[in-house]
């Protein structure tokens, strides 16, 4: 079951990278640096970009390796 979750997460990451047009190695964003703008589909099918929230609301971007995965 954990293998399926890991495989799904990997495929989701590959899909996300393809949607963002990532063709080079990404560099880390340091604490306090401005996050690069990106656009993704919402749950309703509309496109939402990070820049839409600039100056309006705080935005939390969280990345994680898997649900309930042992460390």
C-alpha positions, 0 to 999 in steps of 0.5 A: 500500500505504501508503494502505491502511495509513493508511486502516485506521489511520484507521478503527481510530481512528474505531472506537476513539473510537466504542467509548470514547464520545468525543464531545468534543475530547480533551485531552493528558495531560501527563507524570506525569499519571494516565491516564483509565480506559478499557475495551476488548475483549481478544484473547479477547473479554473486557473489560479496563480500565486500572483493573484494573492499578492498583497491580499492574503497570506499564502502557505505552500506546503510540500510533503513526501507522503501521507503517514509515511514513516520517517 
